[in-house]
Structure formats: structure tokens, C-alpha cells
Amino acid sequence: MMALIALSFASSAKAAASIEIYGYVDKPQYKPGEQGTLRIWIYNNGTENIILYNVTVEYPWHTYYLWEGNETIKDINAAVLVGGNWSTTLTFTVPTDGRAIASGISNIKVRAVTDKATETRNIPISVASTPAPTMIQDMDKLITLFTILTVLIIVCTVIIASTVFLSTRRPQVTWKTAEG
């Protein structure tokens, strides 16, 4: 009798809800002002179905006082079955001001809220700083400038050499007395 009473008050065991968040960006590195694409998958690897309510994405340049760099997908209300997934693609623009964390790998924070679990994951993103002086950029323009410089030096050398040659080899002017 005691066992039956204890069983009646005991709550039934629930299966564990578990989700995994996966994602990546479309380029290995971004420059300030450049647009990019973020792809996110939310996978249900638990033992029961879940309902996905919203997904919040915080980029490394997120600021609370401007609320920029934060994107929330609300009212999803999608059922994600066991072994199933939900996916989305977001576009973003790296800011050109000082908010873009440069010269290193930062993280995009993704938080998914379901009816049974909340999960947060970091997705790496790399933002390039301003080009360092040792970086070689626009090499084709530099080669073109050196080619033009070489041609100008050769032309100037030929002009100077011909001027010197002609000035030293001038014919003598002979003056005749005028008849008269």
C-alpha cells in the first residue's frame, strides 16, 4: 500500500530534451564594411520533440546601448522532431568603425530557446584589421609603375646621350668676308 501511495505522488520521468547548434560563415576572414552570410542549423539530438521559439544572434560588434549587432528571429514556433533540424541563413555587414573587433578570431553568439531547453553556442568569425605595411597588395599596379619608370629612364638617357653627342660634334662655322 505504501508503495502505491509513493508511486502516485512521484512525478513521471520525462525524456531529456537536447539541442545542438551548428553554424559557419561564408568566408574565412572579413574586412570592415564587408557583407557576409551566417548559416545556422539547430539539431534535435534529444529523445523527444521540441518547439523552437526564437533564435538570438549576437555578433562581436554587438553594443547594448545602440542594440546593433544583435539579431533575433522571433515567433518561429517550429516543431523540431527527434533527429530533425531547423536552419536559417542570415546576412550581416561588418561595421567600419571601432566596434569591429579586428586582428583575431571572435565569436558570434547564437542562443536558441525551445519549450524544453535553451542552448548557446559560439561560431568563430575573423575580422581583418587595416592592412599592415608588410602586406603586399595591388602588386600589378606596382609592376606597371616600375615598367613606366624604366621606359622613361631609357628614353631620357637616349635624349641626353644624343644631345651630348651632337653638341660635341658640331660643324665649325666659317665666316667669309663679305664681298662688297
C-alpha positions, 0 to 999 in steps of 0.5 A: 500500500505504501508503495502505491501511495509513493508511486502516485505522488512521484512525478513521471520521468520525462525524456531529456530534451537536447539541442545542438547548434551548428553554424559557419560563415561564408568566408574565412576572414572579413574586412570592415564594411564587408557583407557576409552570410551566417548559416545556422542549423539547430539539431534535435539530438534529444529523445523527444520533440521540441518547439523552437521559439526564437533564435538570438544572434549576437555578433562581436560588434554587438553594443547594448546601448545602440542594440546593433549587432544583435539579431533575433528571429522571433515567433518561429514556433517550429516543431523540431522532431527527434533527429530533425533540424531547423536552419536559417541563413542570415546576412550581416555587414561588418561595421567600419568603425571601432566596434569591429573587433579586428586582428583575431578570431571572435565569436558570434553568439547564437542562443536558441530557446525551445519549450524544453531547453535553451542552448548557446553556442559560439561560431568563430568569425575573423575580422581583418584589421587595416592592412599592415605595411608588410602586406603586399597588395595591388602588386600589378599596379606596382609592376606597371609603375616600375615598367613606366619608370624604366621606359622613361629612364631609357628614353631620357638617357637616349635624349641626353646621350644624343644631345651630348653627342651632337653638341660635341660634334658640331660643324665649325662655322666659317665666316667669309668676308663679305664681298662688297 
